[in-house]
Amino acid sequence: MPLYSFQCTACKAEFETLVRSSDTPVCPECGSDRLERLIGSLAPAGKVDGLLSAGRAQAAREGHFSNYSKSELKRRKK
């Protein structure tokens, strides 16, 4: 289920909620279903690579390599 940000057009409250495609969200403040979906912000560039390498380094310290691809494992074992 994706996380969406909404603004209620009735009371102007902003909130985030998990929404299935079959669900119609309602405002937690006033209960209205007159909502506008807001544009979310993107993750900052460059953070993913740092998180990935940190996670892999921790996995290597702990002695498991399950999060490496086969080609990366071959290079790692050399």
mmJSON file of the N, C-alpha and C atoms, coordinates in Angstrom:
{"data_MODEL":{"atom_site":{
"group_PDB":["ATOM","ATOM","ATOM","ATOM","ATOM","ATOM","ATOM","ATOM","ATOM","ATOM","ATOM","ATOM","ATOM","ATOM","ATOM","ATOM","ATOM","ATOM","ATOM","ATOM","ATOM","ATOM","ATOM","ATOM","ATOM","ATOM","ATOM","ATOM","ATOM","ATOM","ATOM","ATOM","ATOM","ATOM","ATOM","ATOM","ATOM","ATOM","ATOM","ATOM","ATOM","ATOM","ATOM","ATOM","ATOM","ATOM","ATOM","ATOM","ATOM","ATOM","ATOM","ATOM","ATOM","ATOM","ATOM","ATOM","ATOM","ATOM","ATOM","ATOM","ATOM","ATOM","ATOM","ATOM","ATOM","ATOM","ATOM","ATOM","ATOM","ATOM","ATOM","ATOM","ATOM","ATOM","ATOM","ATOM","ATOM","ATOM","ATOM","ATOM","ATOM","ATOM","ATOM","ATOM","ATOM","ATOM","ATOM","ATOM","ATOM","ATOM","ATOM","ATOM","ATOM","ATOM","ATOM","ATOM","ATOM","ATOM","ATOM","ATOM","ATOM","ATOM","ATOM","ATOM","ATOM","ATOM","ATOM","ATOM","ATOM","ATOM","ATOM","ATOM","ATOM","ATOM","ATOM","ATOM","ATOM","ATOM","ATOM","ATOM","ATOM","ATOM","ATOM","ATOM","ATOM","ATOM","ATOM","ATOM","ATOM","ATOM","ATOM","ATOM","ATOM","ATOM","ATOM","ATOM","ATOM","ATOM","ATOM","ATOM","ATOM","ATOM","ATOM","ATOM","ATOM","ATOM","ATOM","ATOM","ATOM","ATOM","ATOM","ATOM","ATOM","ATOM","ATOM","ATOM","ATOM","ATOM","ATOM","ATOM","ATOM","ATOM","ATOM","ATOM","ATOM","ATOM","ATOM","ATOM","ATOM","ATOM","ATOM","ATOM","ATOM","ATOM","ATOM","ATOM","ATOM","ATOM","ATOM","ATOM","ATOM","ATOM","ATOM","ATOM","ATOM","ATOM","ATOM","ATOM","ATOM","ATOM","ATOM","ATOM","ATOM","ATOM","ATOM","ATOM","ATOM","ATOM","ATOM","ATOM","ATOM","ATOM","ATOM","ATOM","ATOM","ATOM","ATOM","ATOM","ATOM","ATOM","ATOM","ATOM","ATOM","ATOM","ATOM","ATOM","ATOM","ATOM","ATOM","ATOM","ATOM","ATOM","ATOM","ATOM","ATOM","ATOM","ATOM","ATOM","ATOM","ATOM","ATOM","ATOM","ATOM","ATOM"],
"id":[1,2,3,4,5,6,7,8,9,10,11,12,13,14,15,16,17,18,19,20,21,22,23,24,25,26,27,28,29,30,31,32,33,34,35,36,37,38,39,40,41,42,43,44,45,46,47,48,49,50,51,52,53,54,55,56,57,58,59,60,61,62,63,64,65,66,67,68,69,70,71,72,73,74,75,76,77,78,79,80,81,82,83,84,85,86,87,88,89,90,91,92,93,94,95,96,97,98,99,100,101,102,103,104,105,106,107,108,109,110,111,112,113,114,115,116,117,118,119,120,121,122,123,124,125,126,127,128,129,130,131,132,133,134,135,136,137,138,139,140,141,142,143,144,145,146,147,148,149,150,151,152,153,154,155,156,157,158,159,160,161,162,163,164,165,166,167,168,169,170,171,172,173,174,175,176,177,178,179,180,181,182,183,184,185,186,187,188,189,190,191,192,193,194,195,196,197,198,199,200,201,202,203,204,205,206,207,208,209,210,211,212,213,214,215,216,217,218,219,220,221,222,223,224,225,226,227,228,229,230,231,232,233,234],
"type_symbol":["N","C","C","N","C","C","N","C","C","N","C","C","N","C","C","N","C","C","N","C","C","N","C","C","N","C","C","N","C","C","N","C","C","N","C","C","N","C","C","N","C","C","N","C","C","N","C","C","N","C","C","N","C","C","N","C","C","N","C","C","N","C","C","N","C","C","N","C","C","N","C","C","N","C","C","N","C","C","N","C","C","N","C","C","N","C","C","N","C","C","N","C","C","N","C","C","N","C","C","N","C","C","N","C","C","N","C","C","N","C","C","N","C","C","N","C","C","N","C","C","N","C","C","N","C","C","N","C","C","N","C","C","N","C","C","N","C","C","N","C","C","N","C","C","N","C","C","N","C","C","N","C","C","N","C","C","N","C","C","N","C","C","N","C","C","N","C","C","N","C","C","N","C","C","N","C","C","N","C","C","N","C","C","N","C","C","N","C","C","N","C","C","N","C","C","N","C","C","N","C","C","N","C","C","N","C","C","N","C","C","N","C","C","N","C","C","N","C","C","N","C","C","N","C","C","N","C","C","N","C","C","N","C","C"],
"label_atom_id":["N","CA","C","N","CA","C","N","CA","C","N","CA","C","N","CA","C","N","CA","C","N","CA","C","N","CA","C","N","CA","C","N","CA","C","N","CA","C","N","CA","C","N","CA","C","N","CA","C","N","CA","C","N","CA","C","N","CA","C","N","CA","C","N","CA","C","N","CA","C","N","CA","C","N","CA","C","N","CA","C","N","CA","C","N","CA","C","N","CA","C","N","CA","C","N","CA","C","N","CA","C","N","CA","C","N","CA","C","N","CA","C","N","CA","C","N","CA","C","N","CA","C","N","CA","C","N","CA","C","N","CA","C","N","CA","C","N","CA","C","N","CA","C","N","CA","C","N","CA","C","N","CA","C","N","CA","C","N","CA","C","N","CA","C","N","CA","C","N","CA","C","N","CA","C","N","CA","C","N","CA","C","N","CA","C","N","CA","C","N","CA","C","N","CA","C","N","CA","C","N","CA","C","N","CA","C","N","CA","C","N","CA","C","N","CA","C","N","CA","C","N","CA","C","N","CA","C","N","CA","C","N","CA","C","N","CA","C","N","CA","C","N","CA","C","N","CA","C","N","CA","C","N","CA","C","N","CA","C","N","CA","C","N","CA","C","N","CA","C","N","CA","C"],
"label_alt_id":[null,null,null,null,null,null,null,null,null,null,null,null,null,null,null,null,null,null,null,null,null,null,null,null,null,null,null,null,null,null,null,null,null,null,null,null,null,null,null,null,null,null,null,null,null,null,null,null,null,null,null,null,null,null,null,null,null,null,null,null,null,null,null,null,null,null,null,null,null,null,null,null,null,null,null,null,null,null,null,null,null,null,null,null,null,null,null,null,null,null,null,null,null,null,null,null,null,null,null,null,null,null,null,null,null,null,null,null,null,null,null,null,null,null,null,null,null,null,null,null,null,null,null,null,null,null,null,null,null,null,null,null,null,null,null,null,null,null,null,null,null,null,null,null,null,null,null,null,null,null,null,null,null,null,null,null,null,null,null,null,null,null,null,null,null,null,null,null,null,null,null,null,null,null,null,null,null,null,null,null,null,null,null,null,null,null,null,null,null,null,null,null,null,null,null,null,null,null,null,null,null,null,null,null,null,null,null,null,null,null,null,null,null,null,null,null,null,null,null,null,null,null,null,null,null,null,null,null,null,null,null,null,null,null],
"label_comp_id":["MET","MET","MET","PRO","PRO","PRO","LEU","LEU","LEU","TYR","TYR","TYR","SER","SER","SER","PHE","PHE","PHE","GLN","GLN","GLN","CYS","CYS","CYS","THR","THR","THR","ALA","ALA","ALA","CYS","CYS","CYS","LYS","LYS","LYS","ALA","ALA","ALA","GLU","GLU","GLU","PHE","PHE","PHE","GLU","GLU","GLU","THR","THR","THR","LEU","LEU","LEU","VAL","VAL","VAL","ARG","ARG","ARG","SER","SER","SER","SER","SER","SER","ASP","ASP","ASP","THR","THR","THR","PRO","PRO","PRO","VAL","VAL","VAL","CYS","CYS","CYS","PRO","PRO","PRO","GLU","GLU","GLU","CYS","CYS","CYS","GLY","GLY","GLY","SER","SER","SER","ASP","ASP","ASP","ARG","ARG","ARG","LEU","LEU","LEU","GLU","GLU","GLU","ARG","ARG","ARG","LEU","LEU","LEU","ILE","ILE","ILE","GLY","GLY","GLY","SER","SER","SER","LEU","LEU","LEU","ALA","ALA","ALA","PRO","PRO","PRO","ALA","ALA","ALA","GLY","GLY","GLY","LYS","LYS","LYS","VAL","VAL","VAL","ASP","ASP","ASP","GLY","GLY","GLY","LEU","LEU","LEU","LEU","LEU","LEU","SER","SER","SER","ALA","ALA","ALA","GLY","GLY","GLY","ARG","ARG","ARG","ALA","ALA","ALA","GLN","GLN","GLN","ALA","ALA","ALA","ALA","ALA","ALA","ARG","ARG","ARG","GLU","GLU","GLU","GLY","GLY","GLY","HIS","HIS","HIS","PHE","PHE","PHE","SER","SER","SER","ASN","ASN","ASN","TYR","TYR","TYR","SER","SER","SER","LYS","LYS","LYS","SER","SER","SER","GLU","GLU","GLU","LEU","LEU","LEU","LYS","LYS","LYS","ARG","ARG","ARG","ARG","ARG","ARG","LYS","LYS","LYS","LYS","LYS","LYS"],
"label_asym_id":["A","A","A","A","A","A","A","A","A","A","A","A","A","A","A","A","A","A","A","A","A","A","A","A","A","A","A","A","A","A","A","A","A","A","A","A","A","A","A","A","A","A","A","A","A","A","A","A","A","A","A","A","A","A","A","A","A","A","A","A","A","A","A","A","A","A","A","A","A","A","A","A","A","A","A","A","A","A","A","A","A","A","A","A","A","A","A","A","A","A","A","A","A","A","A","A","A","A","A","A","A","A","A","A","A","A","A","A","A","A","A","A","A","A","A","A","A","A","A","A","A","A","A","A","A","A","A","A","A","A","A","A","A","A","A","A","A","A","A","A","A","A","A","A","A","A","A","A","A","A","A","A","A","A","A","A","A","A","A","A","A","A","A","A","A","A","A","A","A","A","A","A","A","A","A","A","A","A","A","A","A","A","A","A","A","A","A","A","A","A","A","A","A","A","A","A","A","A","A","A","A","A","A","A","A","A","A","A","A","A","A","A","A","A","A","A","A","A","A","A","A","A","A","A","A","A","A","A","A","A","A","A","A","A"],
"label_entity_id":["1","1","1","1","1","1","1","1","1","1","1","1","1","1","1","1","1","1","1","1","1","1","1","1","1","1","1","1","1","1","1","1","1","1","1","1","1","1","1","1","1","1","1","1","1","1","1","1","1","1","1","1","1","1","1","1","1","1","1","1","1","1","1","1","1","1","1","1","1","1","1","1","1","1","1","1","1","1","1","1","1","1","1","1","1","1","1","1","1","1","1","1","1","1","1","1","1","1","1","1","1","1","1","1","1","1","1","1","1","1","1","1","1","1","1","1","1","1","1","1","1","1","1","1","1","1","1","1","1","1","1","1","1","1","1","1","1","1","1","1","1","1","1","1","1","1","1","1","1","1","1","1","1","1","1","1","1","1","1","1","1","1","1","1","1","1","1","1","1","1","1","1","1","1","1","1","1","1","1","1","1","1","1","1","1","1","1","1","1","1","1","1","1","1","1","1","1","1","1","1","1","1","1","1","1","1","1","1","1","1","1","1","1","1","1","1","1","1","1","1","1","1","1","1","1","1","1","1","1","1","1","1","1","1"],
"label_seq_id":[1,1,1,2,2,2,3,3,3,4,4,4,5,5,5,6,6,6,7,7,7,8,8,8,9,9,9,10,10,10,11,11,11,12,12,12,13,13,13,14,14,14,15,15,15,16,16,16,17,17,17,18,18,18,19,19,19,20,20,20,21,21,21,22,22,22,23,23,23,24,24,24,25,25,25,26,26,26,27,27,27,28,28,28,29,29,29,30,30,30,31,31,31,32,32,32,33,33,33,34,34,34,35,35,35,36,36,36,37,37,37,38,38,38,39,39,39,40,40,40,41,41,41,42,42,42,43,43,43,44,44,44,45,45,45,46,46,46,47,47,47,48,48,48,49,49,49,50,50,50,51,51,51,52,52,52,53,53,53,54,54,54,55,55,55,56,56,56,57,57,57,58,58,58,59,59,59,60,60,60,61,61,61,62,62,62,63,63,63,64,64,64,65,65,65,66,66,66,67,67,67,68,68,68,69,69,69,70,70,70,71,71,71,72,72,72,73,73,73,74,74,74,75,75,75,76,76,76,77,77,77,78,78,78],
"pdbx_PDB_ins_code":[null,null,null,null,null,null,null,null,null,null,null,null,null,null,null,null,null,null,null,null,null,null,null,null,null,null,null,null,null,null,null,null,null,null,null,null,null,null,null,null,null,null,null,null,null,null,null,null,null,null,null,null,null,null,null,null,null,null,null,null,null,null,null,null,null,null,null,null,null,null,null,null,null,null,null,null,null,null,null,null,null,null,null,null,null,null,null,null,null,null,null,null,null,null,null,null,null,null,null,null,null,null,null,null,null,null,null,null,null,null,null,null,null,null,null,null,null,null,null,null,null,null,null,null,null,null,null,null,null,null,null,null,null,null,null,null,null,null,null,null,null,null,null,null,null,null,null,null,null,null,null,null,null,null,null,null,null,null,null,null,null,null,null,null,null,null,null,null,null,null,null,null,null,null,null,null,null,null,null,null,null,null,null,null,null,null,null,null,null,null,null,null,null,null,null,null,null,null,null,null,null,null,null,null,null,null,null,null,null,null,null,null,null,null,null,null,null,null,null,null,null,null,null,null,null,null,null,null,null,null,null,null,null,null],
"Cartn_x":[0.838,0.0,0.884,0.639,1.431,0.999,1.947,1.696,1.46,0.319,-0.024,-0.221,0.058,-0.222,-1.469,-2.337,-3.59,-3.796,-4.609,-5.114,-6.626,-7.293,-8.753,-9.21,-10.125,-10.621,-11.666,-12.204,-13.21,-12.573,-11.553,-10.973,-9.497,-8.929,-7.538,-6.486,-6.886,-5.923,-5.075,-3.786,-2.893,-2.525,-2.504,-2.169,-1.652,-0.984,-0.508,-1.244,-1.516,-2.179,-1.823,-1.863,-1.692,-3.028,-3.002,-4.255,-4.177,-5.14,-5.311,-6.086,-5.961,-6.649,-8.163,-8.681,-10.13,-10.663,-9.784,-10.203,-10.377,-11.294,-11.464,-11.114,-9.99,-9.592,-10.513,-10.555,-11.321,-10.4,-10.733,-9.956,-10.071,-8.938,-9.007,-9.534,-9.51,-9.977,-11.489,-12.031,-13.462,-14.276,-13.61,-14.325,-14.757,-14.391,-14.776,-13.99,-14.622,-13.908,-13.516,-13.646,-13.224,-11.753,-10.888,-9.447,-8.707,-7.598,-6.674,-5.397,-4.917,-3.652,-2.519,-1.578,-0.455,0.733,1.562,2.779,3.82,4.359,5.362,6.745,7.638,9.014,9.807,10.832,11.689,12.821,13.367,14.53,15.722,16.563,17.724,18.673,19.233,20.152,21.403,21.908,23.168,23.039,21.89,21.73,21.648,21.066,20.845,22.166,23.113,24.396,25.108,25.062,25.694,25.038,23.707,22.989,23.263,23.321,23.58,24.971,25.961,27.321,27.471,26.799,26.855,26.204,25.089,24.417,25.251,25.903,26.765,27.988,28.537,29.7,29.314,28.137,27.681,27.462,26.878,26.663,27.997,28.987,30.304,30.94,30.787,31.321,30.654,29.363,28.611,28.802,29.482,29.812,28.788,27.86,26.929,26.91,26.67,26.731,25.445,24.333,23.084,22.558,23.025,22.504,23.39,24.347,25.192,24.676,24.855,24.511,25.6,25.34,26.32,27.625,27.54,28.761,29.556,28.856,29.549,30.205,29.551,30.136,31.43,31.462,32.676,33.827,33.559,34.613,35.018,34.079,34.335,35.218,35.057,35.792,37.23,37.559,38.931,39.899],
"Cartn_y":[-1.178,0.0,1.243,2.144,3.372,4.372,5.18,6.249,7.535,8.163,9.394,10.524,11.744,12.953,13.602,14.054,14.681,15.992,16.867,18.063,18.039,18.212,18.25,19.605,19.608,20.871,21.5,20.719,21.251,21.999,21.382,22.011,22.387,22.107,22.448,21.658,20.589,19.748,18.965,18.788,17.972,16.735,15.585,14.329,13.329,12.276,11.178,9.921,9.052,7.794,6.742,5.486,4.367,4.13,3.995,3.887,2.719,1.818,0.779,1.372,0.741,1.285,1.236,0.325,0.207,1.096,1.709,2.531,3.997,4.66,6.104,6.705,7.433,7.977,9.108,9.339,10.45,11.253,12.495,13.392,12.95,12.801,12.401,13.516,14.752,15.889,16.058,16.077,16.381,15.254,14.212,13.081,13.281,14.387,14.664,13.779,13.449,12.703,13.61,14.923,15.886,16.216,15.437,15.535,15.805,16.512,16.701,15.957,15.153,14.466,15.437,15.522,16.444,15.761,16.545,16.031,15.842,14.634,14.331,14.768,14.842,15.2,13.947,14.117,13.019,12.833,11.635,11.374,12.151,12.696,13.442,12.543,13.081,12.315,11.943,10.757,10.327,9.598,9.595,8.931,7.41,6.919,5.491,4.732,5.236,4.549,4.454,5.496,5.484,4.496,4.445,3.491,2.06,1.839,0.506,0.019,0.873,0.451,0.259,1.06,0.886,-0.43,-0.766,-2.032,-3.226,-3.119,-4.215,-4.357,-3.251,-3.319,-3.984,-3.659,-4.289,-5.781,-6.172,-7.585,-8.326,-7.705,-8.332,-8.498,-7.495,-7.601,-8.729,-8.937,-9.984,-11.349,-11.404,-12.687,-13.238,-12.427,-12.931,-11.984,-12.559,-11.791,-11.949,-12.169,-12.448,-11.262,-10.061,-8.901,-8.495,-9.344,-9.087,-9.87,-9.327,-10.065,-11.109,-12.041,-13.093,-12.514,-11.508,-10.911,-10.184,-9.556,-8.88,-9.884,-11.018,-12.048,-12.587,-12.783,-13.275,-12.3,-11.011,-9.996,-9.919,-10.081,-9.966,-11.112,-12.307,-13.477,-13.505,-12.685,-12.673,-11.998],
"Cartn_z":[0.0,0.0,0.0,-0.909,-0.936,0.129,0.562,1.523,0.745,0.961,0.262,1.26,0.806,1.58,0.996,1.886,1.469,2.195,1.565,2.229,2.086,3.207,3.21,2.677,1.717,1.175,2.091,3.02,3.938,5.109,5.754,6.95,6.782,5.635,5.287,6.082,6.766,7.492,6.493,6.8,5.984,6.775,6.08,6.742,5.726,6.231,5.409,5.825,4.851,5.162,4.116,4.527,3.6,2.916,1.583,0.835,-0.139,-0.031,-1.044,-2.202,-3.377,-4.545,-4.388,-3.58,-3.396,-2.269,-1.485,-0.343,-0.73,-0.043,-0.163,1.19,1.282,2.584,3.018,4.325,4.889,5.8,5.998,6.847,8.31,8.998,10.405,11.316,10.842,11.651,11.585,10.352,10.205,9.581,9.07,8.483,7.044,6.425,5.042,4.08,2.952,1.911,0.744,0.929,-0.1,0.135,-0.517,-0.295,-1.593,-1.472,-2.589,-2.242,-3.197,-2.958,-3.233,-2.314,-2.428,-3.099,-3.716,-4.34,-3.25,-3.158,-2.137,-2.564,-1.6,-1.91,-2.251,-3.038,-3.454,-2.463,-2.424,-1.58,-2.128,-1.276,-1.758,-2.532,-3.585,-4.428,-3.657,-3.93,-3.341,-2.028,-1.428,-0.135,-0.284,-1.365,-1.528,-1.6,-2.359,-2.482,-1.141,-0.364,0.951,1.889,1.865,2.709,2.285,0.972,0.458,0.846,0.69,1.035,2.539,3.334,4.793,5.201,4.588,4.874,4.471,3.331,2.876,3.762,4.21,5.102,6.419,6.936,8.173,7.956,6.822,6.522,6.44,5.832,5.728,7.109,7.972,9.334,10.109,9.829,10.523,9.888,8.746,8.128,7.163,6.7,5.681,4.494,3.327,2.086,1.28,1.929,1.238,0.428,0.717,-0.002,-1.183,-1.56,-2.715,-3.914,-5.119,-6.327,-6.596,-7.498,-7.793,-8.319,-9.183,-9.728,-8.639,-7.715,-6.617,-5.666,-5.451,-4.597,-5.185,-6.517,-7.171,-6.971,-7.14,-6.933,-5.476,-4.579,-3.149,-2.641,-3.199,-2.745,-3.249,-4.212,-4.766,-3.854],
"occupancy":[1.0,1.0,1.0,1.0,1.0,1.0,1.0,1.0,1.0,1.0,1.0,1.0,1.0,1.0,1.0,1.0,1.0,1.0,1.0,1.0,1.0,1.0,1.0,1.0,1.0,1.0,1.0,1.0,1.0,1.0,1.0,1.0,1.0,1.0,1.0,1.0,1.0,1.0,1.0,1.0,1.0,1.0,1.0,1.0,1.0,1.0,1.0,1.0,1.0,1.0,1.0,1.0,1.0,1.0,1.0,1.0,1.0,1.0,1.0,1.0,1.0,1.0,1.0,1.0,1.0,1.0,1.0,1.0,1.0,1.0,1.0,1.0,1.0,1.0,1.0,1.0,1.0,1.0,1.0,1.0,1.0,1.0,1.0,1.0,1.0,1.0,1.0,1.0,1.0,1.0,1.0,1.0,1.0,1.0,1.0,1.0,1.0,1.0,1.0,1.0,1.0,1.0,1.0,1.0,1.0,1.0,1.0,1.0,1.0,1.0,1.0,1.0,1.0,1.0,1.0,1.0,1.0,1.0,1.0,1.0,1.0,1.0,1.0,1.0,1.0,1.0,1.0,1.0,1.0,1.0,1.0,1.0,1.0,1.0,1.0,1.0,1.0,1.0,1.0,1.0,1.0,1.0,1.0,1.0,1.0,1.0,1.0,1.0,1.0,1.0,1.0,1.0,1.0,1.0,1.0,1.0,1.0,1.0,1.0,1.0,1.0,1.0,1.0,1.0,1.0,1.0,1.0,1.0,1.0,1.0,1.0,1.0,1.0,1.0,1.0,1.0,1.0,1.0,1.0,1.0,1.0,1.0,1.0,1.0,1.0,1.0,1.0,1.0,1.0,1.0,1.0,1.0,1.0,1.0,1.0,1.0,1.0,1.0,1.0,1.0,1.0,1.0,1.0,1.0,1.0,1.0,1.0,1.0,1.0,1.0,1.0,1.0,1.0,1.0,1.0,1.0,1.0,1.0,1.0,1.0,1.0,1.0,1.0,1.0,1.0,1.0,1.0,1.0,1.0,1.0,1.0,1.0,1.0,1.0],
"B_iso_or_equiv":[0.0,0.0,0.0,0.0,0.0,0.0,0.0,0.0,0.0,0.0,0.0,0.0,0.0,0.0,0.0,0.0,0.0,0.0,0.0,0.0,0.0,0.0,0.0,0.0,0.0,0.0,0.0,0.0,0.0,0.0,0.0,0.0,0.0,0.0,0.0,0.0,0.0,0.0,0.0,0.0,0.0,0.0,0.0,0.0,0.0,0.0,0.0,0.0,0.0,0.0,0.0,0.0,0.0,0.0,0.0,0.0,0.0,0.0,0.0,0.0,0.0,0.0,0.0,0.0,0.0,0.0,0.0,0.0,0.0,0.0,0.0,0.0,0.0,0.0,0.0,0.0,0.0,0.0,0.0,0.0,0.0,0.0,0.0,0.0,0.0,0.0,0.0,0.0,0.0,0.0,0.0,0.0,0.0,0.0,0.0,0.0,0.0,0.0,0.0,0.0,0.0,0.0,0.0,0.0,0.0,0.0,0.0,0.0,0.0,0.0,0.0,0.0,0.0,0.0,0.0,0.0,0.0,0.0,0.0,0.0,0.0,0.0,0.0,0.0,0.0,0.0,0.0,0.0,0.0,0.0,0.0,0.0,0.0,0.0,0.0,0.0,0.0,0.0,0.0,0.0,0.0,0.0,0.0,0.0,0.0,0.0,0.0,0.0,0.0,0.0,0.0,0.0,0.0,0.0,0.0,0.0,0.0,0.0,0.0,0.0,0.0,0.0,0.0,0.0,0.0,0.0,0.0,0.0,0.0,0.0,0.0,0.0,0.0,0.0,0.0,0.0,0.0,0.0,0.0,0.0,0.0,0.0,0.0,0.0,0.0,0.0,0.0,0.0,0.0,0.0,0.0,0.0,0.0,0.0,0.0,0.0,0.0,0.0,0.0,0.0,0.0,0.0,0.0,0.0,0.0,0.0,0.0,0.0,0.0,0.0,0.0,0.0,0.0,0.0,0.0,0.0,0.0,0.0,0.0,0.0,0.0,0.0,0.0,0.0,0.0,0.0,0.0,0.0,0.0,0.0,0.0,0.0,0.0,0.0],
"pdbx_formal_charge":[null,null,null,null,null,null,null,null,null,null,null,null,null,null,null,null,null,null,null,null,null,null,null,null,null,null,null,null,null,null,null,null,null,null,null,null,null,null,null,null,null,null,null,null,null,null,null,null,null,null,null,null,null,null,null,null,null,null,null,null,null,null,null,null,null,null,null,null,null,null,null,null,null,null,null,null,null,null,null,null,null,null,null,null,null,null,null,null,null,null,null,null,null,null,null,null,null,null,null,null,null,null,null,null,null,null,null,null,null,null,null,null,null,null,null,null,null,null,null,null,null,null,null,null,null,null,null,null,null,null,null,null,null,null,null,null,null,null,null,null,null,null,null,null,null,null,null,null,null,null,null,null,null,null,null,null,null,null,null,null,null,null,null,null,null,null,null,null,null,null,null,null,null,null,null,null,null,null,null,null,null,null,null,null,null,null,null,null,null,null,null,null,null,null,null,null,null,null,null,null,null,null,null,null,null,null,null,null,null,null,null,null,null,null,null,null,null,null,null,null,null,null,null,null,null,null,null,null,null,null,null,null,null,null],
"auth_seq_id":[1,1,1,2,2,2,3,3,3,4,4,4,5,5,5,6,6,6,7,7,7,8,8,8,9,9,9,10,10,10,11,11,11,12,12,12,13,13,13,14,14,14,15,15,15,16,16,16,17,17,17,18,18,18,19,19,19,20,20,20,21,21,21,22,22,22,23,23,23,24,24,24,25,25,25,26,26,26,27,27,27,28,28,28,29,29,29,30,30,30,31,31,31,32,32,32,33,33,33,34,34,34,35,35,35,36,36,36,37,37,37,38,38,38,39,39,39,40,40,40,41,41,41,42,42,42,43,43,43,44,44,44,45,45,45,46,46,46,47,47,47,48,48,48,49,49,49,50,50,50,51,51,51,52,52,52,53,53,53,54,54,54,55,55,55,56,56,56,57,57,57,58,58,58,59,59,59,60,60,60,61,61,61,62,62,62,63,63,63,64,64,64,65,65,65,66,66,66,67,67,67,68,68,68,69,69,69,70,70,70,71,71,71,72,72,72,73,73,73,74,74,74,75,75,75,76,76,76,77,77,77,78,78,78],
"auth_comp_id":["MET","MET","MET","PRO","PRO","PRO","LEU","LEU","LEU","TYR","TYR","TYR","SER","SER","SER","PHE","PHE","PHE","GLN","GLN","GLN","CYS","CYS","CYS","THR","THR","THR","ALA","ALA","ALA","CYS","CYS","CYS","LYS","LYS","LYS","ALA","ALA","ALA","GLU","GLU","GLU","PHE","PHE","PHE","GLU","GLU","GLU","THR","THR","THR","LEU","LEU","LEU","VAL","VAL","VAL","ARG","ARG","ARG","SER","SER","SER","SER","SER","SER","ASP","ASP","ASP","THR","THR","THR","PRO","PRO","PRO","VAL","VAL","VAL","CYS","CYS","CYS","PRO","PRO","PRO","GLU","GLU","GLU","CYS","CYS","CYS","GLY","GLY","GLY","SER","SER","SER","ASP","ASP","ASP","ARG","ARG","ARG","LEU","LEU","LEU","GLU","GLU","GLU","ARG","ARG","ARG","LEU","LEU","LEU","ILE","ILE","ILE","GLY","GLY","GLY","SER","SER","SER","LEU","LEU","LEU","ALA","ALA","ALA","PRO","PRO","PRO","ALA","ALA","ALA","GLY","GLY","GLY","LYS","LYS","LYS","VAL","VAL","VAL","ASP","ASP","ASP","GLY","GLY","GLY","LEU","LEU","LEU","LEU","LEU","LEU","SER","SER","SER","ALA","ALA","ALA","GLY","GLY","GLY","ARG","ARG","ARG","ALA","ALA","ALA","GLN","GLN","GLN","ALA","ALA","ALA","ALA","ALA","ALA","ARG","ARG","ARG","GLU","GLU","GLU","GLY","GLY","GLY","HIS","HIS","HIS","PHE","PHE","PHE","SER","SER","SER","ASN","ASN","ASN","TYR","TYR","TYR","SER","SER","SER","LYS","LYS","LYS","SER","SER","SER","GLU","GLU","GLU","LEU","LEU","LEU","LYS","LYS","LYS","ARG","ARG","ARG","ARG","ARG","ARG","LYS","LYS","LYS","LYS","LYS","LYS"],
"auth_asym_id":["A","A","A","A","A","A","A","A","A","A","A","A","A","A","A","A","A","A","A","A","A","A","A","A","A","A","A","A","A","A","A","A","A","A","A","A","A","A","A","A","A","A","A","A","A","A","A","A","A","A","A","A","A","A","A","A","A","A","A","A","A","A","A","A","A","A","A","A","A","A","A","A","A","A","A","A","A","A","A","A","A","A","A","A","A","A","A","A","A","A","A","A","A","A","A","A","A","A","A","A","A","A","A","A","A","A","A","A","A","A","A","A","A","A","A","A","A","A","A","A","A","A","A","A","A","A","A","A","A","A","A","A","A","A","A","A","A","A","A","A","A","A","A","A","A","A","A","A","A","A","A","A","A","A","A","A","A","A","A","A","A","A","A","A","A","A","A","A","A","A","A","A","A","A","A","A","A","A","A","A","A","A","A","A","A","A","A","A","A","A","A","A","A","A","A","A","A","A","A","A","A","A","A","A","A","A","A","A","A","A","A","A","A","A","A","A","A","A","A","A","A","A","A","A","A","A","A","A","A","A","A","A","A","A"],
"auth_atom_id":["N","CA","C","N","CA","C","N","CA","C","N","CA","C","N","CA","C","N","CA","C","N","CA","C","N","CA","C","N","CA","C","N","CA","C","N","CA","C","N","CA","C","N","CA","C","N","CA","C","N","CA","C","N","CA","C","N","CA","C","N","CA","C","N","CA","C","N","CA","C","N","CA","C","N","CA","C","N","CA","C","N","CA","C","N","CA","C","N","CA","C","N","CA","C","N","CA","C","N","CA","C","N","CA","C","N","CA","C","N","CA","C","N","CA","C","N","CA","C","N","CA","C","N","CA","C","N","CA","C","N","CA","C","N","CA","C","N","CA","C","N","CA","C","N","CA","C","N","CA","C","N","CA","C","N","CA","C","N","CA","C","N","CA","C","N","CA","C","N","CA","C","N","CA","C","N","CA","C","N","CA","C","N","CA","C","N","CA","C","N","CA","C","N","CA","C","N","CA","C","N","CA","C","N","CA","C","N","CA","C","N","CA","C","N","CA","C","N","CA","C","N","CA","C","N","CA","C","N","CA","C","N","CA","C","N","CA","C","N","CA","C","N","CA","C","N","CA","C","N","CA","C","N","CA","C","N","CA","C","N","CA","C","N","CA","C","N","CA","C","N","CA","C"],
"pdbx_PDB_model_num":[1,1,1,1,1,1,1,1,1,1,1,1,1,1,1,1,1,1,1,1,1,1,1,1,1,1,1,1,1,1,1,1,1,1,1,1,1,1,1,1,1,1,1,1,1,1,1,1,1,1,1,1,1,1,1,1,1,1,1,1,1,1,1,1,1,1,1,1,1,1,1,1,1,1,1,1,1,1,1,1,1,1,1,1,1,1,1,1,1,1,1,1,1,1,1,1,1,1,1,1,1,1,1,1,1,1,1,1,1,1,1,1,1,1,1,1,1,1,1,1,1,1,1,1,1,1,1,1,1,1,1,1,1,1,1,1,1,1,1,1,1,1,1,1,1,1,1,1,1,1,1,1,1,1,1,1,1,1,1,1,1,1,1,1,1,1,1,1,1,1,1,1,1,1,1,1,1,1,1,1,1,1,1,1,1,1,1,1,1,1,1,1,1,1,1,1,1,1,1,1,1,1,1,1,1,1,1,1,1,1,1,1,1,1,1,1,1,1,1,1,1,1,1,1,1,1,1,1,1,1,1,1,1,1]
}}}
